[in-house]
Amino acid sequence: MLGIIGGTGLTRLANLQITHRKVARTPYGEPSGALTFGRLCDQDVIFIARHGYGHTIPPHAVNYRANLWAMKDHGVDRVVSVATVGGIHEALLPGTLVAPDQIIDYTHGRETTFFVGGDKPVTHLDFTFPYCMDRRAALLRAAANAGIGLRDGGVYGTVQGPRLETAAEINRMARDGCDMVGMTGMPEAYLARELELSYAAVGAVVNWAAGRGGSAEGIQMEDIQAVLGEVMLQVRHLLEQLVTDEAASCPAP
């Protein structure tokens, strides 16, 4: 089953036919909210809003472990994560959708592994390619089939938040090779790897990063809001096409 994690601007799926909601309990505490079960283009999906359904949980306080554990515990085996990002690369102007293929983690103090406590052994997993290649390919095919622009590849720099970055920090991230900046890419991607979930992300660019393009003199929140609605509409169409494609590729019982 497909799990969808919604970020800023995607606290609900307007095109989801909700069947029920369930408050999930996990060994790692409470998820960001109740799991929303429903049908998207006649396919079963589970949705959760990463920041809570009222957008009240800041990025550093999200219980990433509980969110992913709850999804897997209820039958999810593949996940699409949606996150708003700021564009660092000159091609990532506001309104662009991108499927990142790499991550640089600048966060600190977050719970980054399930393998901790009690008698659990220290576990090291390969993370050379942080996103599932098959899931990324499925997203790119869906975008092409739907006529939606989805940039293939890019380095997602994950910062701590909740504050936005300084221009100097963005310049450093650009020198490091980051193409976009966001606050929720890690540890979510690695935790999904530990749970053996097929995980990929869609970055919705809603602003230029600090000191770049239209944000050269500062980031204006009203400019972000002006972009957010339209770009999330494209995300919803992309998700619809994704589940439609996957249904078509599965043989009838």
C-alpha atoms as one frame of an Amber mdcrd trajectory, in Angstrom:
protein
   0.000   0.000   0.000   1.104   3.557  -0.716   1.702   5.980   2.127   1.736
   9.720   1.493   3.368  12.156   3.901   2.173  15.715   3.374   4.240  18.726
   4.309   3.514  22.445   4.405   0.561  23.186   2.132  -0.545  19.551   2.008
  -2.228  18.938   5.348  -4.996  17.075   3.551  -5.635  15.494   0.169  -8.688
  17.126  -1.351  -8.952  14.311  -3.921  -8.829  11.537  -1.305 -12.050   9.658
  -0.601 -11.640   9.161   3.129 -12.910   5.861   4.533 -11.785   6.317   8.141
  -9.148   7.752  10.444  -7.249   5.911  13.131  -5.157   7.105  16.053  -2.047
   4.919  15.957   0.119   3.919  18.906   3.788   3.116  18.401   6.782   2.143
  20.568   8.199   5.573  19.667   5.355   7.773  20.831   2.510   9.404  18.977
   2.599  10.232  15.257   1.875  13.739  14.011  -1.824  12.915  13.878  -4.317
  10.210  13.109  -3.659   8.088  10.036  -6.127   8.945   7.281  -7.245   5.896
   5.298  -8.873   6.400   1.928  -9.136   5.746  -1.778  -7.255   7.767  -4.357
  -8.280   6.948  -7.924  -9.805   3.724  -6.554  -6.563   2.686  -4.844  -6.050
   2.306  -1.097  -3.657   4.831   0.444  -2.763   6.089   3.893  -2.075   9.781
   4.422  -0.540  11.695   7.316   0.233  15.394   7.687   3.831  15.653   8.856
   3.262  18.888  10.793  -0.147  17.867  12.130  -3.494  18.587  10.547  -3.440
  22.097  11.985   0.204  22.609  10.958   1.285  23.008  14.587   4.412  20.798
  14.764   7.706  22.470  13.789  10.208  20.476  11.701  12.609  19.713  14.546
   9.761  18.405  16.737   8.163  16.033  14.214   8.114  12.451  15.474   9.505
  10.968  12.272   9.964   7.536  13.817   6.354   7.279  14.953   4.992   8.502
  11.602   6.860   5.898   9.584   6.435   3.081  12.084   2.676   3.640  12.182
   2.451   3.592   8.410   4.391   0.362   8.068   2.449  -1.211  10.925  -0.743
  -0.571   8.941   0.420  -2.106   5.680   2.377   0.617   3.907   5.344  -0.677
   1.909   6.089   2.386  -0.242   6.080   6.066   0.644   5.979   9.355  -1.216
   7.048  12.283   0.914   5.992  15.787  -0.135   7.973  18.741   1.188   8.203
  22.428   0.388  11.733  23.630  -0.331  13.626  26.769  -1.247  15.465  26.841
  -4.545  19.243  27.254  -4.451  20.068  26.053  -7.972  19.210  28.626 -10.621
  16.887  26.156 -12.373  14.771  25.598  -9.243  12.615  28.676  -9.441   9.394
  28.940  -7.428   6.671  26.677  -8.777   9.076  23.904  -9.791   8.636  20.287
  -8.707  11.764  18.206  -8.202  12.515  14.591  -7.288  15.787  14.817  -5.315
  18.271  11.984  -5.555  20.709  12.986  -2.799  20.693  14.529   0.682  23.087
  16.468   2.865  22.034  16.477   6.517  22.667  19.647   8.562  20.244  18.788
  11.359  21.095  17.992  14.966  19.421  16.547  18.033  16.795  14.531  16.152
  15.985  10.865  16.776  17.737   9.323  13.793  17.443   5.544  14.229  15.156
   2.757  15.411  18.177   0.723  16.527  18.682   2.244  19.950  17.887   1.229
  23.516  17.557  -2.078  25.277  19.503  -4.878  23.657  19.275  -3.601  20.072
  22.614  -3.919  18.289  24.318  -0.975  16.612  23.260  -1.193  12.971  24.892
   0.504   9.980  22.963   0.560   6.693  24.145   1.618   3.271  22.823   5.082
   2.439  24.837   5.831  -0.690  21.608   6.478  -2.576  19.114   7.774  -0.018
  15.997   7.470  -2.178  14.529   4.320  -3.690  15.425   4.304  -7.385  12.269
   2.403  -8.347  10.031   4.855  -6.474  11.779   7.831  -8.056  11.376   6.266
 -11.497   7.663   5.733 -10.832   7.263   9.396  -9.906   9.087  10.527 -13.038
   6.948   8.272 -15.247   3.782   9.547 -13.612   4.854  13.144 -14.181   5.566
  12.448 -17.848   2.217  10.679 -18.282   0.381  13.577 -16.645   2.263  16.274
 -18.532   3.670  17.663 -15.282   7.183  19.043 -15.072   9.228  17.121 -12.492
  12.948  17.824 -12.428  14.992  14.640 -12.214  17.577  14.787  -9.441  19.055
  17.301  -7.089  20.682  17.524  -3.677  18.309  18.278  -0.803  20.058  20.122
   2.030  18.141  19.450   5.255  18.461  22.185   7.879  17.246  22.269  11.462
  14.645  25.036  11.310  12.238  26.383  12.218  13.998  29.629  11.328  14.884
  30.336   7.725  18.500  30.519   6.656  20.921  33.404   6.267  22.293  34.284
   2.845  25.738  33.147   4.007  24.377  29.760   5.039  22.784  29.317   1.627
  26.059  30.258  -0.048  27.806  27.601   2.039  25.176  25.042   1.094  25.625
  25.910  -2.579  29.375  25.341  -2.231  28.577  21.988  -0.602  26.546  21.051
  -3.668  22.993  21.589  -2.403  20.357  22.434  -5.012  17.477  23.022  -2.591
  16.941  23.603   1.117  14.256  22.172   3.375  13.726  21.162   6.981  12.192
  17.670   6.919  14.222  15.482   4.561  16.167  13.912   7.419  15.962  11.724
   9.379  12.793  10.714   7.544  14.601   9.249   4.529  16.998   7.188   6.618
  14.313   5.920   8.979  12.385   4.719   5.934  15.524   2.834   4.870  15.738
   1.153   8.278  12.121   0.015   7.911  12.811  -1.245   4.360  10.210   1.095
   2.893  10.424   2.104  -0.757  10.756   5.854  -0.208  11.060   8.864  -2.497
  10.357  12.566  -2.166   8.795  15.358  -4.173  10.207  18.789  -3.443   7.823
  21.649  -4.168   9.851  24.823  -4.639   7.880  27.699  -3.115  10.577  30.379
  -2.843  14.123  31.275  -3.751  16.497  30.482  -0.913  17.817  33.401   1.130
  19.904  35.843  -0.879  18.979  34.333  -4.254  16.654  35.407  -7.045  13.513
  37.041  -5.744  14.758  36.523  -2.165  17.901  38.616  -2.677  16.607  41.214
  -0.204  14.737  38.777   2.026  12.079  36.045   1.884   8.517  37.358   1.785
   5.916  35.033   3.286   3.177  36.428   1.052   5.195  35.425  -2.008   5.356
  31.836  -0.716   1.596  31.736  -0.197   1.048  32.970  -3.734   2.976  29.967
  -5.116   1.907  27.318  -2.614  -1.637  26.699  -3.810  -0.745  26.219  -7.464
   2.282  24.012  -6.843   0.313  21.758  -4.466  -2.385  21.405  -7.105   0.305
  19.979  -9.384   1.417  17.643  -6.584  -2.126  16.319  -6.203  -2.362  15.639
  -9.935   1.011  13.883  -9.797  -0.113  11.623  -6.942  -3.318  10.764  -8.794
  -1.331   9.762 -11.871   1.110   7.754  -9.750  -1.592   5.559  -8.205  -3.360
   5.248 -11.568  -0.153   4.028 -13.209   0.538   1.566 -10.426  -2.990   0.169
 -10.635  -2.610  -0.285 -14.377   0.681  -2.137 -13.948  -0.788  -4.676 -11.504
  -2.458  -7.705 -13.061  -6.139  -8.173 -12.296  -6.810 -10.857  -9.633
